[in-house]
Amino acid sequence: MWQAVKQLAEGGTTVLLTTQYLDEAEQLADRIAILHHGRIIVNGTLAELKALLPPAKVEYVEKQPSLEDVFLAVVGDTGEHDKHGAADKGSQDAKTSPSKR
């Protein structure tokens, strides 16, 4: 269906599309009108609408490690098996090392 909408618009036909999916509007629309409580509160191109916002800023967010992060850091697991098919080095060492008594 979206391909048909694109073809109509490329052929010069005006298409009025209503959607609640903003990613669809970004992809399909030349101009966008934002309605709120039944009234158009702003309209323009995507670039014009984005220009209404203040410039983006970079913020530092401290991320606490999850238990999965700790596990992967401790075992050094990259998700790949070694040449013997063992999931981790510890299990392979247990198979090949003489037991300690």
URWOWO-V758286 format. One record per run of one state. SS is the DSSP state (H for helix, E for strand, L for the rest). FROM is the first residue (numbers start at 1). LEN is the number of residues. If there is no record, write none. Layout:
ss->SS from->FROM len->LEN
ss->SS from->FROM len->LEN
This chain:
ss->L from->1 len->1
ss->H from->2 len->9
ss->L from->11 len->11
ss->H from->22 len->7
ss->L from->29 len->3
ss->E from->32 len->5
ss->L from->37 len->2
ss->E from->39 len->6
ss->L from->45 len->1
ss->H from->46 len->5
ss->L from->51 len->16
ss->H from->67 len->9
ss->L from->76 len->13
ss->H from->89 len->8
ss->L from->97 len->5
